[in-house]
Amino acid sequence: MNHMNGFNPLSRTTAHRRAMTRNMVTSLFRYERVTTTKSKALEVRKAAEKLITRAKVDSVHNRREAAKFIADEKILNKLFKELGPRMKDRNGGYTRILKMGFRQGDAADVVILELVDYKLPEPESADSKEKKSTDKE
C-alpha cells in the first residue's frame, strides 16, 4: 500500500512548484502567518514542518540542509535562533490551518497557515500612543 505517498502537483511545473513552495515557506517564517488556498497550504506545511524539526538542533549540517531551501540569511537565522528553540518541547504539529471561506473569483478554499504559537499583534492603547509622542519630543 502506498498511503500518503506522493504529493499534489498543484497544476504547475516542477520548477514553478518548487519556487512557490520555497517562497511560501520563507514568508511563513518571516510573518509567521500567511493566507493562501487550502491545497497550497497542505503542501507548504509539509516542507515547513520538516525545516522546523531541523531547526530544533542548531548544527552546521542542519543549517546547510535548511539553507538549500531558504535563501534569505535573515530568515534562516530567525528559524534557528527563534523558531527552533520556541518549538523545542513540541513533537511535531508546528503549524495550524484555519479555514476562512471561499475566494470570490473561483470559489477556492482560502485558509490561514500559521505557526501554532502565533500571537495576534495587540492594538496600541491610548496611553502608549501618548508615550511615543512624548518620547519623540
N, CA, C and O atoms as a printed pandas DataFrame, in Angstrom:
     atom_number atom_name residue_name chain_id  residue_number  x_coord  y_coord  z_coord
0              1         N          MET        A               1    0.840   -1.188    0.000
1              2        CA          MET        A               1    0.000    0.000    0.000
2              3         C          MET        A               1    0.878    1.243    0.000
3              4         O          MET        A               1    1.925    1.272    0.648
4              5         N          ASN        A               2    0.464    2.232   -0.704
5              6        CA          ASN        A               2    1.222    3.482   -0.684
6              7         C          ASN        A               2    0.333    4.623   -0.189
7              8         O          ASN        A               2    0.064    5.582   -0.913
8              9         N          HIS        A               3   -0.112    4.498    1.049
9             10        CA          HIS        A               3   -0.894    5.555    1.667
10            11         C          HIS        A               3    0.002    6.759    1.918
11            12         O          HIS        A               3    1.130    6.609    2.389
12            13         N          MET        A               4   -0.483    7.932    1.611
13            14        CA          MET        A               4    0.218    9.192    1.866
14            15         C          MET        A               4    1.573    9.280    1.165
15            16         O          MET        A               4    2.416   10.084    1.562
16            17         N          ASN        A               5    1.790    8.488    0.157
17            18        CA          ASN        A               5    2.986    8.643   -0.660
18            19         C          ASN        A               5    2.616    9.519   -1.838
19            20         O          ASN        A               5    1.569    9.325   -2.456
20            21         N          GLY        A               6    3.454   10.465   -2.148
21            22        CA          GLY        A               6    3.172   11.356   -3.259
22            23         C          GLY        A               6    2.810   12.738   -2.760
23            24         O          GLY        A               6    2.907   13.029   -1.568
24            25         N          PHE        A               7    2.391   13.585   -3.684
25            26        CA          PHE        A               7    2.120   14.967   -3.364
26            27         C          PHE        A               7    1.142   15.514   -4.389
27            28         O          PHE        A               7    0.818   14.853   -5.376
28            29         N          ASN        A               8    0.682   16.718   -4.145
29            30        CA          ASN        A               8   -0.224   17.407   -5.046
30            31         C          ASN        A               8    0.612   18.302   -5.957
31            32         O          ASN        A               8    1.227   19.251   -5.470
32            33         N          PRO        A               9    0.657   18.033   -7.267
33            34        CA          PRO        A               9    1.482   18.866   -8.154
34            35         C          PRO        A               9    0.934   20.270   -8.382
35            36         O          PRO        A               9    1.627   21.102   -8.967
36            37         N          LEU        A              10   -0.291   20.560   -7.937
37            38        CA          LEU        A              10   -0.875   21.905   -7.992
38            39         C          LEU        A              10   -0.939   22.478   -9.404
39            40         O          LEU        A              10   -0.955   23.697   -9.573
40            41         N          SER        A              11   -0.977   21.623  -10.412
41            42        CA          SER        A              11   -1.071   22.051  -11.818
42            43         C          SER        A              11    0.057   22.999  -12.202
43            44         O          SER        A              11   -0.159   23.971  -12.925
44            45         N          ARG        A              12    1.258   22.714  -11.716
45            46        CA          ARG        A              12    2.417   23.544  -12.006
46            47         C          ARG        A              12    3.581   22.664  -12.425
47            48         O          ARG        A              12    3.621   21.471  -12.123
48            49         N          THR        A              13    4.528   23.274  -13.125
49            50        CA          THR        A              13    5.733   22.531  -13.467
50            51         C          THR        A              13    6.570   22.334  -12.199
51            52         O          THR        A              13    6.325   22.982  -11.181
52            53         N          THR        A              14    7.532   21.459  -12.267
53            54        CA          THR        A              14    8.355   21.165  -11.096
54            55         C          THR        A              14    9.082   22.403  -10.598
55            56         O          THR        A              14    9.106   22.667   -9.396
56            57         N          ALA        A              15    9.670   23.161  -11.506
57            58        CA          ALA        A              15   10.428   24.350  -11.114
58            59         C          ALA        A              15    9.515   25.399  -10.482
59            60         O          ALA        A              15    9.872   26.018   -9.480
60            61         N          HIS        A              16    8.333   25.595  -11.074
61            62        CA          HIS        A              16    7.396   26.577  -10.536
62            63         C          HIS        A              16    6.907   26.158   -9.158
63            64         O          HIS        A              16    6.834   26.979   -8.243
64            65         N          ARG        A              17    6.576   24.889   -9.011
65            66        CA          ARG        A              17    6.075   24.379   -7.736
66            67         C          ARG        A              17    7.150   24.493   -6.648
67            68         O          ARG        A              17    6.852   24.875   -5.516
68            69         N          ARG        A              18    8.389   24.164   -6.990
69            70        CA          ARG        A              18    9.469   24.236   -6.011
70            71         C          ARG        A              18    9.736   25.673   -5.595
71            72         O          ARG        A              18    9.927   25.951   -4.411
72            73         N          ALA        A              19    9.751   26.593   -6.561
73            74        CA          ALA        A              19    9.973   28.009   -6.248
74            75         C          ALA        A              19    8.835   28.560   -5.398
75            76         O          ALA        A              19    9.077   29.304   -4.447
76            77         N          MET        A              20    7.598   28.204   -5.730
77            78        CA          MET        A              20    6.444   28.676   -4.970
78            79         C          MET        A              20    6.494   28.163   -3.533
79            80         O          MET        A              20    6.202   28.905   -2.596
80            81         N          THR        A              21    6.860   26.910   -3.361
81            82        CA          THR        A              21    6.936   26.332   -2.022
82            83         C          THR        A              21    8.019   27.010   -1.203
83            84         O          THR        A              21    7.811   27.329   -0.033
84            85         N          ARG        A              22    9.173   27.231   -1.814
85            86        CA          ARG        A              22   10.265   27.899   -1.101
86            87         C          ARG        A              22    9.864   29.313   -0.693
87            88         O          ARG        A              22   10.150   29.739    0.427
88            89         N          ASN        A              23    9.206   30.042   -1.588
89            90        CA          ASN        A              23    8.786   31.409   -1.277
90            91         C          ASN        A              23    7.739   31.433   -0.169
91            92         O          ASN        A              23    7.786   32.289    0.715
92            93         N          MET        A              24    6.794   30.495   -0.214
93            94        CA          MET        A              24    5.739   30.489    0.793
94            95         C          MET        A              24    6.275   30.070    2.160
95            96         O          MET        A              24    5.830   30.596    3.180
96            97         N          VAL        A              25    7.213   29.142    2.197
97            98        CA          VAL        A              25    7.816   28.741    3.472
98            99         C          VAL        A              25    8.612   29.901    4.053
99           100         O          VAL        A              25    8.560   30.149    5.257
100          101         N          THR        A              26    9.347   30.611    3.206
101          102        CA          THR        A              26   10.096   31.779    3.671
102          103         C          THR        A              26    9.150   32.844    4.213
103          104         O          THR        A              26    9.431   33.455    5.243
104          105         N          SER        A              27    8.034   33.072    3.530
105          106        CA          SER        A              27    7.044   34.047    4.012
106          107         C          SER        A              27    6.410   33.598    5.321
107          108         O          SER        A              27    6.153   34.415    6.205
108          109         N          LEU        A              28    6.160   32.301    5.440
109          110        CA          LEU        A              28    5.584   31.781    6.684
110          111         C          LEU        A              28    6.530   32.028    7.851
111          112         O          LEU        A              28    6.088   32.423    8.929
112          113         N          PHE        A              29    7.819   31.802    7.653
113          114        CA          PHE        A              29    8.774   32.024    8.728
114          115         C          PHE        A              29    8.979   33.509    8.985
115          116         O          PHE        A              29    9.237   33.896   10.125
116          117         N          ARG        A              30    8.872   34.351    7.966
117          118        CA          ARG        A              30    9.053   35.795    8.139
118          119         C          ARG        A              30    7.881   36.400    8.911
119          120         O          ARG        A              30    8.088   37.110    9.895
120          121         N          TYR        A              31    6.647   36.121    8.468
121          122        CA          TYR        A              31    5.466   36.747    9.060
122          123         C          TYR        A              31    4.754   35.849   10.068
123          124         O          TYR        A              31    3.888   36.323   10.803
124          125         N          GLU        A              32    5.097   34.578   10.117
125          126        CA          GLU        A              32    4.521   33.567   10.991
126          127         C          GLU        A              32    3.048   33.297   10.691
127          128         O          GLU        A              32    2.379   32.590   11.444
128          129         N          ARG        A              33    2.547   33.859    9.596
129          130        CA          ARG        A              33    1.153   33.661    9.200
130          131         C          ARG        A              33    0.986   34.078    7.741
131          132         O          ARG        A              33    1.366   35.188    7.370
132          133         N          VAL        A              34    0.421   33.199    6.909
133          134        CA          VAL        A              34    0.165   33.531    5.513
134          135         C          VAL        A              34   -1.244   33.085    5.145
135          136         O          VAL        A              34   -1.774   32.128    5.710
136          137         N          THR        A              35   -1.836   33.784    4.198
137          138        CA          THR        A              35   -3.155   33.434    3.685
138          139         C          THR        A              35   -2.980   32.864    2.289
139          140         O          THR        A              35   -2.333   33.479    1.442
140          141         N          THR        A              36   -3.555   31.693    2.044
141          142        CA          THR        A              36   -3.387   31.015    0.765
142          143         C          THR        A              36   -4.546   30.048    0.557
143          144         O          THR        A              36   -5.485   30.023    1.353
144          145         N          THR        A              37   -4.485   29.256   -0.505
145          146        CA          THR        A              37   -5.527   28.259   -0.731
146          147         C          THR        A              37   -5.232   27.005    0.085
147          148         O          THR        A              37   -4.104   26.786    0.528
148          149         N          LYS        A              38   -6.241   26.206    0.272
149          150        CA          LYS        A              38   -6.100   25.019    1.118
150          151         C          LYS        A              38   -5.081   24.036    0.554
151          152         O          LYS        A              38   -4.253   23.511    1.298
152          153         N          SER        A              39   -5.132   23.782   -0.745
153          154        CA          SER        A              39   -4.225   22.795   -1.323
154          155         C          SER        A              39   -2.773   23.247   -1.239
155          156         O          SER        A              39   -1.884   22.434   -0.986
156          157         N          LYS        A              40   -2.523   24.551   -1.452
157          158        CA          LYS        A              40   -1.153   25.059   -1.318
158          159         C          LYS        A              40   -0.691   24.971    0.129
159          160         O          LYS        A              40    0.455   24.610    0.398
160          161         N          ALA        A              41   -1.575   25.300    1.057
161          162        CA          ALA        A              41   -1.215   25.274    2.473
162          163         C          ALA        A              41   -0.837   23.862    2.920
163          164         O          ALA        A              41    0.103   23.687    3.694
164          165         N          LEU        A              42   -1.557   22.869    2.442
165          166        CA          LEU        A              42   -1.260   21.498    2.824
166          167         C          LEU        A              42    0.103   21.060    2.312
167          168         O          LEU        A              42    0.802   20.304    2.986
168          169         N          GLU        A              43    0.491   21.526    1.129
169          170        CA          GLU        A              43    1.800   21.189    0.580
170          171         C          GLU        A              43    2.919   21.974    1.269
171          172         O          GLU        A              43    3.985   21.423    1.547
172          173         N          VAL        A              44    2.681   23.244    1.541
173          174        CA          VAL        A              44    3.694   24.083    2.174
174          175         C          VAL        A              44    3.945   23.624    3.606
175          176         O          VAL        A              44    5.068   23.694    4.105
176          177         N          ARG        A              45    2.896   23.157    4.253
177          178        CA          ARG        A              45    3.029   22.709    5.639
178          179         C          ARG        A              45    4.038   21.563    5.767
179          180         O          ARG        A              45    4.798   21.505    6.734
180          181         N          LYS        A              46    4.041   20.657    4.794
181          182        CA          LYS        A              46    4.969   19.523    4.843
182          183         C          LYS        A              46    6.418   20.012    4.897
183          184         O          LYS        A              46    7.210   19.544    5.716
184          185         N          ALA        A              47    6.751   20.951    4.022
185          186        CA          ALA        A              47    8.121   21.460    3.966
186          187         C          ALA        A              47    8.460   22.270    5.221
187          188         O          ALA        A              47    9.564   22.155    5.753
188          189         N          ALA        A              48    7.515   23.088    5.693
189          190        CA          ALA        A              48    7.770   23.941    6.845
190          191         C          ALA        A              48    8.007   23.113    8.104
191          192         O          ALA        A              48    8.898   23.426    8.894
192          193         N          GLU        A              49    7.232   22.080    8.292
193          194        CA          GLU        A              49    7.377   21.260    9.496
194          195         C          GLU        A              49    8.720   20.539    9.509
195          196         O          GLU        A              49    9.338   20.405   10.565
196          197         N          LYS        A              50    9.174   20.078    8.357
197          198        CA          LYS        A              50   10.470   19.405    8.300
198          199         C          LYS        A              50   11.606   20.372    8.617
199          200         O          LYS        A              50   12.576   19.999    9.278
200          201         N          LEU        A              51   11.487   21.623    8.142
201          202        CA          LEU        A              51   12.528   22.611    8.430
202          203         C          LEU        A              51   12.543   23.002    9.907
203          204         O          LEU        A              51   13.613   23.200   10.482
204          205         N          ILE        A              52   11.375   23.113   10.521
205          206        CA          ILE        A              52   11.330   23.464   11.941
206          207         C          ILE        A              52   11.928   22.334   12.769
207          208         O          ILE        A              52   12.615   22.588   13.759
208          209         N          THR        A              53   11.676   21.099   12.377
209          210        CA          THR        A              53   12.266   19.963   13.081
210          211         C          THR        A              53   13.786   20.021   13.005
211          212         O          THR        A              53   14.464   19.747   13.995
212          213         N          ARG        A              54   14.325   20.372   11.854
213          214        CA          ARG        A              54   15.778   20.526   11.719
214          215         C          ARG        A              54   16.288   21.683   12.574
215          216         O          ARG        A              54   17.381   21.604   13.133
216          217         N          ALA        A              55   15.514   22.743   12.679
217          218        CA          ALA        A              55   15.958   23.946   13.394
218          219         C          ALA        A              55   16.002   23.744   14.902
219          220         O          ALA        A              55   16.577   24.569   15.613
220          221         N          LYS        A              56   15.415   22.678   15.400
221          222        CA          LYS        A              56   15.445   22.422   16.837
222          223         C          LYS        A              56   16.860   22.104   17.324
223          224         O          LYS        A              56   17.181   22.326   18.492
224          225         N          VAL        A              57   17.707   21.582   16.428
225          226        CA          VAL        A              57   19.109   21.315   16.759
226          227         C          VAL        A              57   19.963   22.188   15.845
227          228         O          VAL        A              57   20.014   21.968   14.635
228          229         N          ASP        A              58   20.633   23.178   16.431
229          230        CA          ASP        A              58   21.412   24.133   15.638
230          231         C          ASP        A              58   22.808   23.565   15.389
231          232         O          ASP        A              58   23.711   23.731   16.208
232          233         N          SER        A              59   22.971   22.896   14.254
233          234        CA          SER        A              59   24.278   22.359   13.870
234          235         C          SER        A              59   24.603   22.842   12.459
235          236         O          SER        A              59   23.728   23.321   11.738
236          237         N          VAL        A              60   25.847   22.711   12.085
237          238        CA          VAL        A              60   26.271   23.153   10.759
238          239         C          VAL        A              60   25.532   22.355    9.684
239          240         O          VAL        A              60   25.090   22.913    8.679
240          241         N          HIS        A              61   25.404   21.057    9.903
241          242        CA          HIS        A              61   24.717   20.214    8.914
242          243         C          HIS        A              61   23.263   20.639    8.739
243          244         O          HIS        A              61   22.785   20.772    7.612
244          245         N          ASN        A              62   22.562   20.850    9.847
245          246        CA          ASN        A              62   21.158   21.255    9.761
246          247         C          ASN        A              62   21.008   22.626    9.113
247          248         O          ASN        A              62   20.070   22.847    8.348
248          249         N          ARG        A              63   21.917   23.543    9.407
249          250        CA          ARG        A              63   21.855   24.866    8.778
250          251         C          ARG        A              63   22.057   24.770    7.269
251          252         O          ARG        A              63   21.367   25.446    6.505
252          253         N          ARG        A              64   22.990   23.941    6.842
253          254        CA          ARG        A              64   23.236   23.805    5.405
254          255         C          ARG        A              64   22.078   23.136    4.700
255          256         O          ARG        A              64   21.738   23.514    3.579
256          257         N          GLU        A              65   21.466   22.151    5.330
257          258        CA          GLU        A              65   20.305   21.498    4.736
258          259         C          GLU        A              65   19.134   22.479    4.629
259          260         O          GLU        A              65   18.417   22.476    3.627
260          261         N          ALA        A              66   18.935   23.309    5.641
261          262        CA          ALA        A              66   17.864   24.301    5.603
262          263         C          ALA        A              66   18.179   25.407    4.601
263          264         O          ALA        A              66   17.274   25.948    3.966
264          265         N          ALA        A              67   19.468   25.745    4.457
265          266        CA          ALA        A              67   19.869   26.803    3.528
266          267         C          ALA        A              67   19.636   26.392    2.078
267          268         O          ALA        A              67   19.523   27.252    1.205
268          269         N          LYS        A              68   19.563   25.092    1.810
269          270        CA          LYS        A              68   19.208   24.636    0.467
270          271         C          LYS        A              68   17.803   25.087    0.106
271          272         O          LYS        A              68   17.490   25.297   -1.066
272          273         N          PHE        A              69   16.963   25.233    1.117
273          274        CA          PHE        A              69   15.550   25.552    0.897
274          275         C          PHE        A              69   15.247   27.026    1.126
275          276         O          PHE        A              69   14.398   27.594    0.438
276          277         N          ILE        A              70   15.927   27.654    2.080
277          278        CA          ILE        A              70   15.677   29.058    2.422
278          279         C          ILE        A              70   16.877   29.884    1.996
279          280         O          ILE        A              70   17.975   29.702    2.522
280          281         N          ALA        A              71   16.680   30.779    1.060
281          282        CA          ALA        A              71   17.783   31.560    0.512
282          283         C          ALA        A              71   18.102   32.801    1.355
283          284         O          ALA        A              71   19.237   33.278    1.336
284          285         N          ASP        A              72   17.132   33.322    2.083
285          286        CA          ASP        A              72   17.310   34.549    2.851
286          287         C          ASP        A              72   18.039   34.262    4.169
287          288         O          ASP        A              72   17.563   33.482    4.994
288          289         N          GLU        A              73   19.189   34.897    4.354
289          290        CA          GLU        A              73   20.018   34.640    5.534
290          291         C          GLU        A              73   19.332   35.083    6.824
291          292         O          GLU        A              73   19.474   34.424    7.853
292          293         N          LYS        A              74   18.586   36.199    6.781
293          294        CA          LYS        A              74   17.898   36.681    7.979
294          295         C          LYS        A              74   16.833   35.688    8.435
295          296         O          LYS        A              74   16.688   35.427    9.629
296          297         N          ILE        A              75   16.096   35.143    7.484
297          298        CA          ILE        A              75   15.038   34.192    7.819
298          299         C          ILE        A              75   15.654   32.888    8.326
299          300         O          ILE        A              75   15.114   32.258    9.235
300          301         N          LEU        A              76   16.769   32.490    7.749
301          302        CA          LEU        A              76   17.455   31.280    8.208
302          303         C          LEU        A              76   17.913   31.446    9.657
303          304         O          LEU        A              76   17.780   30.524   10.463
304          305         N          ASN        A              77   18.452   32.620    9.986
305          306        CA          ASN        A              77   18.856   32.882   11.367
306          307         C          ASN        A              77   17.655   32.915   12.295
307          308         O          ASN        A              77   17.721   32.403   13.412
308          309         N          LYS        A              78   16.564   33.509   11.849
309          310        CA          LYS        A              78   15.353   33.549   12.668
310          311         C          LYS        A              78   14.851   32.134   12.936
311          312         O          LYS        A              78   14.410   31.819   14.041
312          313         N          LEU        A              79   14.924   31.286   11.912
313          314        CA          LEU        A              79   14.472   29.901   12.059
314          315         C          LEU        A              79   15.269   29.180   13.138
315          316         O          LEU        A              79   14.689   28.481   13.969
316          317         N          PHE        A              80   16.585   29.340   13.138
317          318        CA          PHE        A              80   17.423   28.606   14.079
318          319         C          PHE        A              80   17.558   29.292   15.435
319          320         O          PHE        A              80   17.786   28.616   16.438
320          321         N          LYS        A              81   17.426   30.604   15.490
321          322        CA          LYS        A              81   17.603   31.324   16.755
322          323         C          LYS        A              81   16.290   31.531   17.507
323          324         O          LYS        A              81   16.291   31.561   18.737
324          325         N          GLU        A              82   15.161   31.675   16.790
325          326        CA          GLU        A              82   13.888   31.952   17.452
326          327         C          GLU        A              82   12.899   30.790   17.335
327          328         O          GLU        A              82   12.426   30.262   18.342
328          329         N          LEU        A              83   12.591   30.398   16.094
329          330        CA          LEU        A              83   11.517   29.425   15.891
330          331         C          LEU        A              83   11.879   28.033   16.393
331          332         O          LEU        A              83   11.057   27.378   17.034
332          333         N          GLY        A              84   13.084   27.574   16.115
333          334        CA          GLY        A              84   13.500   26.244   16.565
334          335         C          GLY        A              84   13.453   26.097   18.083
335          336         O          GLY        A              84   12.833   25.160   18.586
336          337         N          PRO        A              85   14.099   27.010   18.829
337          338        CA          PRO        A              85   14.033   26.915   20.291
338          339         C          PRO        A              85   12.614   27.071   20.850
339          340         O          PRO        A              85   12.292   26.474   21.878
340          341         N          ARG        A              86   11.763   27.866   20.187
341          342        CA          ARG        A              86   10.373   28.025   20.643
342          343         C          ARG        A              86    9.602   26.711   20.557
343          344         O          ARG        A              86    8.715   26.446   21.369
344          345         N          MET        A              87    9.949   25.891   19.562
345          346        CA          MET        A              87    9.228   24.636   19.345
346          347         C          MET        A              87    9.959   23.439   19.963
347          348         O          MET        A              87    9.618   22.293   19.670
348          349         N          LYS        A              88   10.944   23.687   20.800
349          350        CA          LYS        A              88   11.811   22.631   21.326
350          351         C          LYS        A              88   11.030   21.517   22.024
351          352         O          LYS        A              88   11.343   20.340   21.846
352          353         N          ASP        A              89   10.024   21.873   22.811
353          354        CA          ASP        A              89    9.298   20.870   23.588
354          355         C          ASP        A              89    8.115   20.260   22.836
355          356         O          ASP        A              89    7.417   19.406   23.382
356          357         N          ARG        A              90    7.882   20.678   21.612
357          358        CA          ARG        A              90    6.742   20.191   20.828
358          359         C          ARG        A              90    7.214   19.105   19.861
359          360         O          ARG        A              90    8.204   19.289   19.154
360          361         N          ASN        A              91    6.510   17.982   19.831
361          362        CA          ASN        A              91    6.876   16.866   18.959
362          363         C          ASN        A              91    6.042   16.893   17.677
363          364         O          ASN        A              91    5.178   16.038   17.480
364          365         N          GLY        A              92    6.296   17.859   16.818
365          366        CA          GLY        A              92    5.559   17.958   15.563
366          367         C          GLY        A              92    4.310   18.796   15.725
367          368         O          GLY        A              92    3.974   19.232   16.827
368          369         N          GLY        A              93    3.624   19.017   14.613
369          370        CA          GLY        A              93    2.415   19.835   14.645
370          371         C          GLY        A              93    2.731   21.285   14.929
371          372         O          GLY        A              93    2.126   21.895   15.811
372          373         N          TYR        A              94    3.674   21.844   14.187
373          374        CA          TYR        A              94    4.119   23.210   14.436
374          375         C          TYR        A              94    3.239   24.243   13.747
375          376         O          TYR        A              94    3.302   25.427   14.077
376          377         N          THR        A              95    2.418   23.809   12.794
377          378        CA          THR        A              95    1.583   24.746   12.044
378          379         C          THR        A              95    0.114   24.402   12.234
379          380         O          THR        A              95   -0.243   23.297   12.641
380          381         N          ARG        A              96   -0.723   25.384   11.927
381          382        CA          ARG        A              96   -2.173   25.237   12.049
382          383         C          ARG        A              96   -2.796   25.826   10.792
383          384         O          ARG        A              96   -2.309   26.820   10.252
384          385         N          ILE        A              97   -3.884   25.200   10.329
385          386        CA          ILE        A              97   -4.615   25.697    9.165
386          387         C          ILE        A              97   -6.019   26.096    9.615
387          388         O          ILE        A              97   -6.780   25.272   10.122
388          389         N          LEU        A              98   -6.348   27.373    9.422
389          390        CA          LEU        A              98   -7.655   27.906    9.791
390          391         C          LEU        A              98   -8.436   28.250    8.528
391          392         O          LEU        A              98   -7.949   28.991    7.675
392          393         N          LYS        A              99   -9.644   27.712    8.410
393          394        CA          LYS        A              99  -10.448   27.957    7.217
394          395         C          LYS        A              99  -11.067   29.347    7.285
395          396         O          LYS        A              99  -11.548   29.778    8.333
396          397         N          MET        A             100  -11.048   30.053    6.130
397          398        CA          MET        A             100  -11.618   31.399    6.072
398          399         C          MET        A             100  -12.889   31.456    5.229
399          400         O          MET        A             100  -13.741   32.316    5.456
400          401         N          GLY        A             101  -13.023   30.564    4.275
401          402        CA          GLY        A             101  -14.180   30.605    3.395
402          403         C          GLY        A             101  -13.757   30.366    1.969
403          404         O          GLY        A             101  -12.794   29.648    1.700
404          405         N          PHE        A             102  -14.487   30.976    1.058
405          406        CA          PHE        A             102  -14.234   30.770   -0.359
406          407         C          PHE        A             102  -13.824   32.076   -1.018
407          408         O          PHE        A             102  -14.316   33.147   -0.663
408          409         N          ARG        A             103  -12.914   31.974   -1.986
409          410        CA          ARG        A             103  -12.465   33.144   -2.732
410          411         C          ARG        A             103  -13.554   33.560   -3.706
411          412         O          ARG        A             103  -14.233   32.709   -4.281
412          413         N          GLN        A             104  -13.723   34.856   -3.892
413          414        CA          GLN        A             104  -14.791   35.400   -4.724
414          415         C          GLN        A             104  -14.716   34.929   -6.179
415          416         O          GLN        A             104  -15.724   34.507   -6.745
416          417         N          GLY        A             105  -13.540   34.999   -6.780
417          418        CA          GLY        A             105  -13.433   34.757   -8.211
418          419         C          GLY        A             105  -13.635   33.321   -8.637
419          420         O          GLY        A             105  -14.395   33.053   -9.567
420          421         N          ASP        A             106  -12.957   32.374   -7.963
421          422        CA          ASP        A             106  -13.008   30.990   -8.420
422          423         C          ASP        A             106  -13.520   30.020   -7.359
423          424         O          ASP        A             106  -13.477   28.807   -7.563
424          425         N          ALA        A             107  -13.997   30.531   -6.244
425          426        CA          ALA        A             107  -14.571   29.730   -5.163
426          427         C          ALA        A             107  -13.571   28.730   -4.586
427          428         O          ALA        A             107  -13.963   27.656   -4.131
428          429         N          ALA        A             108  -12.288   29.076   -4.602
429          430        CA          ALA        A             108  -11.274   28.213   -3.998
430          431         C          ALA        A             108  -11.326   28.358   -2.473
431          432         O          ALA        A             108  -11.609   29.440   -1.957
432          433         N          ASP        A             109  -11.053   27.271   -1.763
433          434        CA          ASP        A             109  -10.994   27.330   -0.305
434          435         C          ASP        A             109   -9.812   28.184    0.109
435          436         O          ASP        A             109   -8.680   27.903   -0.284
436          437         N          VAL        A             110  -10.054   29.222    0.895
437          438        CA          VAL        A             110   -8.990   30.095    1.377
438          439         C          VAL        A             110   -8.768   29.786    2.853
439          440         O          VAL        A             110   -9.720   29.677    3.626
440          441         N          VAL        A             111   -7.496   29.646    3.235
441          442        CA          VAL        A             111   -7.154   29.314    4.610
442          443         C          VAL        A             111   -6.025   30.209    5.092
443          444         O          VAL        A             111   -5.354   30.869    4.299
444          445         N          ILE        A             112   -5.827   30.220    6.397
445          446        CA          ILE        A             112   -4.683   30.878    7.003
446          447         C          ILE        A             112   -3.767   29.777    7.507
447          448         O          ILE        A             112   -4.187   28.917    8.281
448          449         N          LEU        A             113   -2.519   29.803    7.070
449          450        CA          LEU        A             113   -1.496   28.877    7.555
450          451         C          LEU        A             113   -0.632   29.648    8.524
451          452         O          LEU        A             113   -0.010   30.641    8.147
452          453         N          GLU        A             114   -0.583   29.203    9.784
453          454        CA          GLU        A             114    0.184   29.935   10.785
454          455         C          GLU        A             114    0.900   28.974   11.717
455          456         O          GLU        A             114    0.540   27.802   11.830
456          457         N          LEU        A             115    1.914   29.494   12.378
457          458        CA          LEU        A             115    2.603   28.720   13.403
458          459         C          LEU        A             115    1.705   28.631   14.632
459          460         O          LEU        A             115    0.967   29.573   14.922
460          461         N          VAL        A             116    1.754   27.522   15.356
461          462        CA          VAL        A             116    0.800   27.305   16.438
462          463         C          VAL        A             116    0.952   28.299   17.580
463          464         O          VAL        A             116   -0.024   28.578   18.276
464          465         N          ASP        A             117    2.154   28.845   17.794
465          466        CA          ASP        A             117    2.328   29.782   18.896
466          467         C          ASP        A             117    2.240   31.239   18.431
467          468         O          ASP        A             117    2.742   32.143   19.098
468          469         N          TYR        A             118    1.601   31.452   17.290
469          470        CA          TYR        A             118    1.447   32.811   16.750
470          471         C          TYR        A             118    0.503   33.614   17.637
471          472         O          TYR        A             118   -0.577   33.142   17.994
472          473         N          LYS        A             119    0.908   34.804   17.984
473          474        CA          LYS        A             119    0.065   35.708   18.770
474          475         C          LYS        A             119   -0.332   36.885   17.889
475          476         O          LYS        A             119    0.513   37.470   17.213
476          477         N          LEU        A             120   -1.607   37.231   17.895
477          478        CA          LEU        A             120   -2.071   38.389   17.131
478          479         C          LEU        A             120   -1.424   39.651   17.695
479          480         O          LEU        A             120   -1.303   39.789   18.912
480          481         N          PRO        A             121   -1.007   40.575   16.826
481          482        CA          PRO        A             121   -0.459   41.841   17.339
482          483         C          PRO        A             121   -1.557   42.613   18.059
483          484         O          PRO        A             121   -2.653   42.802   17.533
484          485         N          GLU        A             122   -1.246   43.049   19.253
485          486        CA          GLU        A             122   -2.250   43.751   20.045
486          487         C          GLU        A             122   -2.337   45.204   19.606
487          488         O          GLU        A             122   -1.314   45.839   19.353
488          489         N          PRO        A             123   -3.560   45.737   19.515
489          490        CA          PRO        A             123   -3.697   47.150   19.130
490          491         C          PRO        A             123   -3.124   48.041   20.224
491          492         O          PRO        A             123   -3.216   47.738   21.414
492          493         N          GLU        A             124   -2.528   49.150   19.788
493          494        CA          GLU        A             124   -1.914   50.067   20.740
494          495         C          GLU        A             124   -2.993   50.823   21.508
495          496         O          GLU        A             124   -3.990   51.254   20.929
496          497         N          SER        A             125   -2.790   50.979   22.794
497          498        CA          SER        A             125   -3.746   51.726   23.608
498          499         C          SER        A             125   -3.420   53.215   23.531
499          500         O          SER        A             125   -2.378   53.600   23.002
500          501         N          ALA        A             126   -4.300   54.038   24.053
501          502        CA          ALA        A             126   -4.111   55.491   24.020
502          503         C          ALA        A             126   -2.896   55.888   24.858
503          504         O          ALA        A             126   -2.193   56.835   24.507
504          505         N          ASP        A             127   -2.640   55.182   25.956
505          506        CA          ASP        A             127   -1.500   55.507   26.815
506          507         C          ASP        A             127   -0.181   55.334   26.077
507          508         O          ASP        A             127    0.714   56.172   26.184
508          509         N          SER        A             128   -0.067   54.243   25.326
509          510        CA          SER        A             128    1.199   54.001   24.642
510          511         C          SER        A             128    1.409   54.998   23.504
511          512         O          SER        A             128    2.547   55.359   23.203
512          513         N          LYS        A             129    0.311   55.452   22.863
513          514        CA          LYS        A             129    0.438   56.452   21.804
514          515         C          LYS        A             129    0.936   57.776   22.374
515          516         O          LYS        A             129    1.772   58.445   21.767
516          517         N          GLU        A             130    0.419   58.152   23.544
517          518        CA          GLU        A             130    0.854   59.388   24.173
518          519         C          GLU        A             130    2.323   59.292   24.582
519          520         O          GLU        A             130    3.073   60.261   24.458
520          521         N          LYS        A             131    2.721   58.140   25.062
521          522        CA          LYS        A             131    4.095   57.954   25.498
522          523         C          LYS        A             131    5.064   58.068   24.319
523          524         O          LYS        A             131    6.138   58.655   24.446
524          525         N          LYS        A             132    4.676   57.498   23.165
525          526        CA          LYS        A             132    5.519   57.567   21.964
526          527         C          LYS        A             132    5.657   59.018   21.502
527          528         O          LYS        A             132    6.742   59.447   21.108
528          529         N          SER        A             133    4.557   59.771   21.552
529          530        CA          SER        A             133    4.617   61.160   21.088
530          531         C          SER        A             133    5.501   61.997   22.018
531          532         O          SER        A             133    6.188   62.902   21.543
532          533         N          THR        A             134    5.505   61.725   23.323
533          534        CA          THR        A             134    6.361   62.469   24.233
534          535         C          THR        A             134    7.819   62.056   24.084
535          536         O          THR        A             134    8.721   62.867   24.291
536          537         N          ASP        A             135    8.054   60.782   23.722
537          538        CA          ASP        A             135    9.433   60.323   23.526
538          539         C          ASP        A             135   10.065   61.014   22.314
539          540         O          ASP        A             135   11.260   61.308   22.324
540          541         N          LYS        A             136    9.282   61.269   21.286
541          542        CA          LYS        A             136    9.819   61.900   20.072
542          543         C          LYS        A             136   10.201   63.352   20.340
543          544         O          LYS        A             136   11.152   63.859   19.746
544          545         N          GLU        A             137    9.481   64.018   21.215
545          546        CA          GLU        A             137    9.765   65.422   21.520
546          547         C          GLU        A             137   10.944   65.498   22.430
547          548         O          GLU        A             137   11.358   66.592   22.816
